[in-house]
Amino acid sequence: MNRLLIASLTMFAATHAFADVDAAKAQGIASKNMCFSCHAVDHKVVGPAYHDVGEKYKGDAAAMATLMKKVKGGGSGVWGAVPMPPNPGISDADLKVVLTWVLAGAPKQ
Ligand code: HEC
């Protein structure tokens, strides 16, 4: 492979992986919806670190749908016995922004 091709493939991979992740917007929405009262990016609070959630579901194509339901309806047993209460107030559009960010490993930027 020539160098130009490698460079453009690397650039494609870099821009593509985080193409629709908006970390600032996601953190604003999570903050407004009180998600950060139980979650942090890089350590466990009441719920798991968002970084760890991203790692757990890496490559899982069904994760977005599963987690949309789980956050809206609440539940327990995946990370421990402590349940997450339902969060019915967050809109699907807002939740998708947050989960896209979480599933990307919750990058700071
Ligand atoms: C009152 C505390 C609390 C609040 C508020 C809360 N969570 Fe959670 N969350 C938890 C707990 C506890 C778990 C672990 C549940 C389990 O083990 O199945 C969890 C798990 C999760 C998971 C992983 C679920 C899984 O099945 O792997 C995601 C994603 C998540 N929360 C996102 C959110 C979002 C987004 C919000 C805000 C809309 C939010 N949480 C608000 C406590 C909370």
Backbone and ligand atoms as CSV (ligand in chain L), in Angstrom:
chain,resi,resn,atom,element,x,y,z
A,1,MET,N,N,0.857,-1.211,0.000
A,1,MET,CA,C,0.000,0.000,0.000
A,1,MET,C,C,0.878,1.241,0.000
A,2,ASN,N,N,0.487,2.218,-0.764
A,2,ASN,CA,C,1.304,3.430,-0.724
A,2,ASN,C,C,0.886,4.334,0.430
A,3,ARG,N,N,1.752,5.287,0.696
A,3,ARG,CA,C,1.583,6.106,1.892
A,3,ARG,C,C,0.331,6.988,1.856
A,4,LEU,N,N,0.023,7.462,0.650
A,4,LEU,CA,C,-1.142,8.346,0.509
A,4,LEU,C,C,-2.423,7.588,0.872
A,5,LEU,N,N,-2.493,6.347,0.401
A,5,LEU,CA,C,-3.682,5.540,0.675
A,5,LEU,C,C,-3.813,5.271,2.176
A,6,ILE,N,N,-2.691,4.952,2.809
A,6,ILE,CA,C,-2.714,4.698,4.258
A,6,ILE,C,C,-3.173,5.958,4.997
A,7,ALA,N,N,-2.650,7.096,4.579
A,7,ALA,CA,C,-3.014,8.355,5.240
A,7,ALA,C,C,-4.508,8.635,5.097
A,8,SER,N,N,-5.047,8.410,3.908
A,8,SER,CA,C,-6.470,8.735,3.743
A,8,SER,C,C,-7.346,7.720,4.464
A,9,LEU,N,N,-6.920,6.467,4.526
A,9,LEU,CA,C,-7.696,5.476,5.280
A,9,LEU,C,C,-7.695,5.806,6.770
A,10,THR,N,N,-6.555,6.232,7.282
A,10,THR,CA,C,-6.448,6.600,8.694
A,10,THR,C,C,-7.362,7.781,8.980
A,11,MET,N,N,-7.365,8.740,8.084
A,11,MET,CA,C,-8.207,9.917,8.264
A,11,MET,C,C,-9.687,9.534,8.229
A,12,PHE,N,N,-10.011,8.618,7.310
A,12,PHE,CA,C,-11.402,8.171,7.216
A,12,PHE,C,C,-11.818,7.498,8.516
A,13,ALA,N,N,-10.963,6.618,9.026
A,13,ALA,CA,C,-11.280,5.887,10.256
A,13,ALA,C,C,-11.458,6.867,11.409
A,14,ALA,N,N,-10.581,7.847,11.497
A,14,ALA,CA,C,-10.628,8.797,12.610
A,14,ALA,C,C,-11.904,9.638,12.567
A,15,THR,N,N,-12.251,10.140,11.397
A,15,THR,CA,C,-13.437,10.993,11.328
A,15,THR,C,C,-14.705,10.143,11.402
A,16,HIS,N,N,-14.629,8.942,10.846
A,16,HIS,CA,C,-15.830,8.130,10.792
A,16,HIS,C,C,-16.251,7.628,12.168
A,17,ALA,N,N,-15.274,7.188,12.976
A,17,ALA,CA,C,-15.576,6.581,14.266
A,17,ALA,C,C,-16.379,7.532,15.159
A,18,PHE,N,N,-16.052,8.820,15.121
A,18,PHE,CA,C,-16.724,9.758,16.012
A,18,PHE,C,C,-17.623,10.718,15.246
A,19,ALA,N,N,-18.030,10.289,14.031
A,19,ALA,CA,C,-18.741,11.197,13.143
A,19,ALA,C,C,-19.964,11.836,13.789
A,20,ASP,N,N,-20.794,11.037,14.473
A,20,ASP,CA,C,-21.990,11.664,15.009
A,20,ASP,C,C,-21.981,11.728,16.540
A,21,VAL,N,N,-20.792,11.790,17.114
A,21,VAL,CA,C,-20.683,11.958,18.563
A,21,VAL,C,C,-20.487,13.440,18.871
A,22,ASP,N,N,-21.396,13.998,19.653
A,22,ASP,CA,C,-21.246,15.380,20.076
A,22,ASP,C,C,-21.105,15.382,21.601
A,23,ALA,N,N,-19.853,15.306,22.066
A,23,ALA,CA,C,-19.595,15.118,23.500
A,23,ALA,C,C,-20.148,16.269,24.339
A,24,ALA,N,N,-19.998,17.486,23.850
A,24,ALA,CA,C,-20.454,18.644,24.629
A,24,ALA,C,C,-21.974,18.625,24.776
A,25,LYS,N,N,-22.648,18.383,23.649
A,25,LYS,CA,C,-24.117,18.340,23.678
A,25,LYS,C,C,-24.598,17.186,24.564
A,26,ALA,N,N,-23.966,16.016,24.408
A,26,ALA,CA,C,-24.362,14.834,25.180
A,26,ALA,C,C,-24.233,15.090,26.681
A,27,GLN,N,N,-23.133,15.716,27.085
A,27,GLN,CA,C,-22.916,15.967,28.514
A,27,GLN,C,C,-23.888,17.019,29.045
A,28,GLY,N,N,-24.254,17.972,28.197
A,28,GLY,CA,C,-25.250,18.962,28.592
A,28,GLY,C,C,-26.606,18.320,28.845
A,29,ILE,N,N,-26.984,17.420,27.941
A,29,ILE,CA,C,-28.279,16.725,28.077
A,29,ILE,C,C,-28.256,15.810,29.311
A,30,ALA,N,N,-27.176,15.070,29.497
A,30,ALA,CA,C,-27.065,14.155,30.643
A,30,ALA,C,C,-27.123,14.939,31.952
A,31,SER,N,N,-26.519,16.113,31.943
A,31,SER,CA,C,-26.511,16.940,33.135
A,31,SER,C,C,-27.921,17.463,33.434
A,32,LYS,N,N,-28.594,17.933,32.406
A,32,LYS,CA,C,-29.952,18.473,32.554
A,32,LYS,C,C,-30.931,17.396,33.040
A,33,ASN,N,N,-30.698,16.149,32.640
A,33,ASN,CA,C,-31.610,15.054,32.995
A,33,ASN,C,C,-31.157,14.270,34.234
A,34,MET,N,N,-30.200,14.833,34.977
A,34,MET,CA,C,-29.760,14.261,36.268
A,34,MET,C,C,-29.025,12.937,36.133
A,35,CYS,N,N,-28.606,12.570,34.929
A,35,CYS,CA,C,-27.879,11.316,34.774
A,35,CYS,C,C,-26.590,11.346,35.597
A,36,PHE,N,N,-25.978,12.536,35.710
A,36,PHE,CA,C,-24.703,12.634,36.426
A,36,PHE,C,C,-24.874,12.590,37.947
A,37,SER,N,N,-26.120,12.542,38.438
A,37,SER,CA,C,-26.261,12.341,39.882
A,37,SER,C,C,-25.934,10.888,40.242
A,38,CYS,N,N,-25.981,9.986,39.280
A,38,CYS,CA,C,-25.637,8.581,39.538
A,38,CYS,C,C,-24.496,8.061,38.670
A,39,HIS,N,N,-24.114,8.807,37.639
A,39,HIS,CA,C,-23.074,8.329,36.718
A,39,HIS,C,C,-21.974,9.368,36.568
A,40,ALA,N,N,-20.746,8.883,36.353
A,40,ALA,CA,C,-19.640,9.746,35.952
A,40,ALA,C,C,-18.999,9.115,34.721
A,41,VAL,N,N,-18.133,9.861,34.059
A,41,VAL,CA,C,-17.506,9.352,32.843
A,41,VAL,C,C,-16.551,8.205,33.155
A,42,ASP,N,N,-15.700,8.379,34.191
A,42,ASP,CA,C,-14.592,7.441,34.351
A,42,ASP,C,C,-14.531,6.713,35.688
A,43,HIS,N,N,-15.562,6.833,36.519
A,43,HIS,CA,C,-15.590,6.004,37.732
A,43,HIS,C,C,-17.034,5.704,38.118
A,44,LYS,N,N,-17.193,4.599,38.840
A,44,LYS,CA,C,-18.519,4.180,39.277
A,44,LYS,C,C,-19.033,5.152,40.339
A,45,VAL,N,N,-20.298,5.538,40.250
A,45,VAL,CA,C,-20.921,6.310,41.321
A,45,VAL,C,C,-21.998,5.375,41.885
A,46,VAL,N,N,-23.271,5.633,41.616
A,46,VAL,CA,C,-24.306,4.646,41.935
A,46,VAL,C,C,-24.393,3.676,40.755
A,47,GLY,N,N,-24.360,4.254,39.563
A,47,GLY,CA,C,-24.364,3.454,38.337
A,47,GLY,C,C,-22.956,3.366,37.749
A,48,PRO,N,N,-22.784,2.526,36.725
A,48,PRO,CA,C,-21.465,2.304,36.121
A,48,PRO,C,C,-20.919,3.554,35.417
A,49,ALA,N,N,-19.584,3.643,35.317
A,49,ALA,CA,C,-18.931,4.709,34.562
A,49,ALA,C,C,-19.350,4.600,33.090
A,50,TYR,N,N,-19.620,5.734,32.467
A,50,TYR,CA,C,-20.030,5.691,31.059
A,50,TYR,C,C,-18.940,5.102,30.168
A,51,HIS,N,N,-17.694,5.329,30.562
A,51,HIS,CA,C,-16.593,4.744,29.797
A,51,HIS,C,C,-16.700,3.203,29.805
A,52,ASP,N,N,-17.032,2.634,30.972
A,52,ASP,CA,C,-17.153,1.173,31.092
A,52,ASP,C,C,-18.356,0.638,30.308
A,53,VAL,N,N,-19.446,1.412,30.282
A,53,VAL,CA,C,-20.620,1.002,29.503
A,53,VAL,C,C,-20.220,0.925,28.020
A,54,GLY,N,N,-19.470,1.929,27.553
A,54,GLY,CA,C,-19.002,1.947,26.163
A,54,GLY,C,C,-18.154,0.724,25.841
A,55,GLU,N,N,-17.268,0.355,26.775
A,55,GLU,CA,C,-16.405,-0.820,26.581
A,55,GLU,C,C,-17.231,-2.114,26.515
A,56,LYS,N,N,-18.203,-2.215,27.428
A,56,LYS,CA,C,-19.009,-3.445,27.521
A,56,LYS,C,C,-19.772,-3.723,26.225
A,57,TYR,N,N,-20.289,-2.665,25.608
A,57,TYR,CA,C,-21.150,-2.876,24.431
A,57,TYR,C,C,-20.429,-2.626,23.109
A,58,LYS,N,N,-19.102,-2.551,23.151
A,58,LYS,CA,C,-18.312,-2.320,21.938
A,58,LYS,C,C,-18.671,-3.360,20.877
A,59,GLY,N,N,-19.037,-2.907,19.684
A,59,GLY,CA,C,-19.307,-3.839,18.594
A,59,GLY,C,C,-20.681,-4.509,18.671
A,60,ASP,N,N,-21.484,-4.150,19.657
A,60,ASP,CA,C,-22.819,-4.734,19.809
A,60,ASP,C,C,-23.843,-3.858,19.077
A,61,ALA,N,N,-24.298,-4.355,17.930
A,61,ALA,CA,C,-25.176,-3.545,17.083
A,61,ALA,C,C,-26.540,-3.296,17.719
A,62,ALA,N,N,-26.934,-4.150,18.645
A,62,ALA,CA,C,-28.249,-4.001,19.269
A,62,ALA,C,C,-28.217,-3.113,20.510
A,63,ALA,N,N,-27.015,-2.663,20.897
A,63,ALA,CA,C,-26.868,-1.948,22.174
A,63,ALA,C,C,-27.721,-0.676,22.236
A,64,MET,N,N,-27.769,0.088,21.141
A,64,MET,CA,C,-28.527,1.341,21.166
A,64,MET,C,C,-29.988,1.090,21.554
A,65,ALA,N,N,-30.618,0.129,20.893
A,65,ALA,CA,C,-32.031,-0.162,21.175
A,65,ALA,C,C,-32.215,-0.689,22.601
A,66,THR,N,N,-31.333,-1.599,23.017
A,66,THR,CA,C,-31.417,-2.171,24.365
A,66,THR,C,C,-31.299,-1.088,25.429
A,67,LEU,N,N,-30.323,-0.207,25.251
A,67,LEU,CA,C,-30.063,0.803,26.278
A,67,LEU,C,C,-31.116,1.917,26.272
A,68,MET,N,N,-31.680,2.231,25.111
A,68,MET,CA,C,-32.773,3.212,25.064
A,68,MET,C,C,-33.902,2.736,25.992
A,69,LYS,N,N,-34.255,1.466,25.836
A,69,LYS,CA,C,-35.333,0.880,26.644
A,69,LYS,C,C,-34.960,0.847,28.119
A,70,LYS,N,N,-33.730,0.438,28.396
A,70,LYS,CA,C,-33.276,0.283,29.776
A,70,LYS,C,C,-33.277,1.624,30.510
A,71,VAL,N,N,-32.780,2.680,29.857
A,71,VAL,CA,C,-32.711,3.988,30.530
A,71,VAL,C,C,-34.128,4.531,30.746
A,72,LYS,N,N,-34.983,4.403,29.753
A,72,LYS,CA,C,-36.360,4.907,29.889
A,72,LYS,C,C,-37.140,4.138,30.953
A,73,GLY,N,N,-36.990,2.809,30.960
A,73,GLY,CA,C,-37.811,1.972,31.836
A,73,GLY,C,C,-37.148,1.599,33.149
A,74,GLY,N,N,-35.818,1.806,33.247
A,74,GLY,CA,C,-35.094,1.409,34.438
A,74,GLY,C,C,-34.829,-0.085,34.452
A,75,GLY,N,N,-34.111,-0.546,35.491
A,75,GLY,CA,C,-33.837,-1.972,35.601
A,75,GLY,C,C,-32.561,-2.220,36.378
A,76,SER,N,N,-32.272,-3.505,36.639
A,76,SER,CA,C,-31.075,-3.858,37.397
A,76,SER,C,C,-30.514,-5.172,36.889
A,77,GLY,N,N,-29.402,-5.588,37.475
A,77,GLY,CA,C,-28.884,-6.932,37.219
A,77,GLY,C,C,-27.754,-7.005,36.222
A,78,VAL,N,N,-27.510,-5.936,35.458
A,78,VAL,CA,C,-26.413,-5.985,34.491
A,78,VAL,C,C,-25.091,-5.610,35.158
A,79,TRP,N,N,-25.126,-4.586,36.038
A,79,TRP,CA,C,-23.902,-4.100,36.691
A,79,TRP,C,C,-23.904,-4.417,38.189
A,80,GLY,N,N,-25.012,-4.906,38.690
A,80,GLY,CA,C,-25.109,-5.197,40.113
A,80,GLY,C,C,-26.572,-5.215,40.519
A,81,ALA,N,N,-26.787,-5.259,41.843
A,81,ALA,CA,C,-28.154,-5.389,42.333
A,81,ALA,C,C,-28.885,-4.057,42.409
A,82,VAL,N,N,-28.124,-2.942,42.406
A,82,VAL,CA,C,-28.765,-1.635,42.543
A,82,VAL,C,C,-29.503,-1.293,41.251
A,83,PRO,N,N,-30.811,-0.982,41.340
A,83,PRO,CA,C,-31.543,-0.689,40.110
A,83,PRO,C,C,-31.372,0.755,39.654
A,84,MET,N,N,-31.478,0.973,38.360
A,84,MET,CA,C,-31.623,2.334,37.828
A,84,MET,C,C,-33.124,2.600,37.760
A,85,PRO,N,N,-33.575,3.690,38.393
A,85,PRO,CA,C,-34.997,4.009,38.292
A,85,PRO,C,C,-35.348,4.424,36.867
A,86,PRO,N,N,-36.615,4.366,36.481
A,86,PRO,CA,C,-37.005,4.793,35.132
A,86,PRO,C,C,-36.702,6.281,34.909
A,87,ASN,N,N,-36.381,6.634,33.680
A,87,ASN,CA,C,-36.150,8.032,33.298
A,87,ASN,C,C,-37.080,8.374,32.136
A,88,PRO,N,N,-38.385,8.491,32.411
A,88,PRO,CA,C,-39.340,8.674,31.319
A,88,PRO,C,C,-39.312,10.087,30.730
A,89,GLY,N,N,-38.671,11.024,31.425
A,89,GLY,CA,C,-38.734,12.431,31.003
A,89,GLY,C,C,-37.831,12.801,29.840
A,90,ILE,N,N,-36.816,11.993,29.557
A,90,ILE,CA,C,-35.867,12.357,28.494
A,90,ILE,C,C,-36.443,11.956,27.135
A,91,SER,N,N,-36.329,12.848,26.142
A,91,SER,CA,C,-36.874,12.550,24.817
A,91,SER,C,C,-35.994,11.516,24.108
A,92,ASP,N,N,-36.570,10.779,23.171
A,92,ASP,CA,C,-35.800,9.785,22.419
A,92,ASP,C,C,-34.617,10.431,21.704
A,93,ALA,N,N,-34.840,11.616,21.140
A,93,ALA,CA,C,-33.778,12.299,20.391
A,93,ALA,C,C,-32.616,12.650,21.313
A,94,ASP,N,N,-32.942,13.200,22.499
A,94,ASP,CA,C,-31.896,13.562,23.455
A,94,ASP,C,C,-31.167,12.321,23.971
A,95,LEU,N,N,-31.934,11.269,24.259
A,95,LEU,CA,C,-31.327,10.046,24.788
A,95,LEU,C,C,-30.380,9.431,23.762
A,96,LYS,N,N,-30.747,9.536,22.489
A,96,LYS,CA,C,-29.905,8.986,21.434
A,96,LYS,C,C,-28.557,9.719,21.370
A,97,VAL,N,N,-28.596,11.030,21.556
A,97,VAL,CA,C,-27.348,11.809,21.563
A,97,VAL,C,C,-26.454,11.336,22.717
A,98,VAL,N,N,-27.067,11.160,23.906
A,98,VAL,CA,C,-26.297,10.719,25.078
A,98,VAL,C,C,-25.733,9.314,24.862
A,99,LEU,N,N,-26.565,8.389,24.367
A,99,LEU,CA,C,-26.115,7.002,24.221
A,99,LEU,C,C,-25.097,6.842,23.096
A,100,THR,N,N,-25.201,7.649,22.051
A,100,THR,CA,C,-24.190,7.616,20.986
A,100,THR,C,C,-22.827,7.971,21.565
A,101,TRP,N,N,-22.847,8.958,22.454
A,101,TRP,CA,C,-21.614,9.379,23.131
A,101,TRP,C,C,-21.116,8.298,24.094
A,102,VAL,N,N,-22.017,7.734,24.899
A,102,VAL,CA,C,-21.650,6.676,25.855
A,102,VAL,C,C,-21.062,5.481,25.100
A,103,LEU,N,N,-21.715,5.071,24.009
A,103,LEU,CA,C,-21.271,3.887,23.266
A,103,LEU,C,C,-19.957,4.128,22.535
A,104,ALA,N,N,-19.583,5.395,22.366
A,104,ALA,CA,C,-18.276,5.706,21.776
A,104,ALA,C,C,-17.198,5.718,22.864
A,105,GLY,N,N,-17.565,5.344,24.102
A,105,GLY,CA,C,-16.589,5.311,25.186
A,105,GLY,C,C,-16.572,6.593,26.000
A,106,ALA,N,N,-17.575,7.455,25.802
A,106,ALA,CA,C,-17.717,8.708,26.537
A,106,ALA,C,C,-16.473,9.597,26.463
A,107,PRO,N,N,-16.014,9.925,25.231
A,107,PRO,CA,C,-14.852,10.809,25.091
A,107,PRO,C,C,-15.160,12.208,25.644
A,108,LYS,N,N,-14.136,12.874,26.203
A,108,LYS,CA,C,-14.320,14.206,26.805
A,108,LYS,C,C,-14.698,15.245,25.750
A,109,GLN,N,N,-14.134,15.127,24.563
A,109,GLN,CA,C,-14.411,16.115,23.519
A,109,GLN,C,C,-15.397,15.558,22.516
L,1,HEC,C1,C,-30.740,7.072,40.649
L,1,HEC,C2,C,-29.502,6.731,39.976
L,1,HEC,C3,C,-29.465,6.748,38.436
L,1,HEC,C4,C,-29.859,7.748,37.573
L,1,HEC,C5,C,-30.516,9.088,37.905
L,1,HEC,C6,C,-29.495,7.284,36.243
L,1,HEC,N1,N,-28.910,6.054,36.291
L,1,HEC,FE1,FE,-28.216,4.978,34.712
L,1,HEC,N2,N,-27.808,3.410,35.960
L,1,HEC,C7,C,-27.971,3.413,37.343
L,1,HEC,C8,C,-27.651,2.077,37.872
L,1,HEC,C9,C,-27.683,1.650,39.336
L,1,HEC,C10,C,-27.308,1.294,36.742
L,1,HEC,C11,C,-26.927,-0.198,36.721
L,1,HEC,C12,C,-28.190,-1.030,36.400
L,1,HEC,C13,C,-27.896,-2.504,36.202
L,1,HEC,O1,O,-26.987,-3.045,36.845
L,1,HEC,O2,O,-28.603,-3.142,35.378
L,1,HEC,C14,C,-27.397,2.168,35.563
L,1,HEC,C15,C,-27.109,1.759,34.264
L,1,HEC,C16,C,-27.089,2.603,33.152
L,1,HEC,C17,C,-26.658,2.206,31.829
L,1,HEC,C18,C,-26.187,0.801,31.420
L,1,HEC,C19,C,-27.391,-0.122,31.345
L,1,HEC,C20,C,-27.082,-1.557,31.028
L,1,HEC,O3,O,-28.049,-2.364,31.041
L,1,HEC,O4,O,-25.916,-1.913,30.762
L,1,HEC,C21,C,-26.805,3.324,31.022
L,1,HEC,C22,C,-26.491,3.415,29.533
L,1,HEC,C23,C,-27.324,4.377,31.852
L,1,HEC,N3,N,-27.477,3.907,33.139
L,1,HEC,C24,C,-27.605,5.647,31.400
L,1,HEC,C25,C,-28.287,6.610,32.149
L,1,HEC,C26,C,-28.787,7.863,31.607
L,1,HEC,C27,C,-28.616,8.313,30.177
L,1,HEC,C28,C,-29.382,8.541,32.644
L,1,HEC,C29,C,-30.099,9.880,32.604
L,1,HEC,C30,C,-31.234,9.978,31.708
L,1,HEC,C31,C,-29.257,7.694,33.829
L,1,HEC,N4,N,-28.588,6.535,33.480
L,1,HEC,C32,C,-29.712,8.033,35.088
L,1,HEC,C33,C,-28.363,4.491,38.118
L,1,HEC,C34,C,-28.871,5.681,37.613
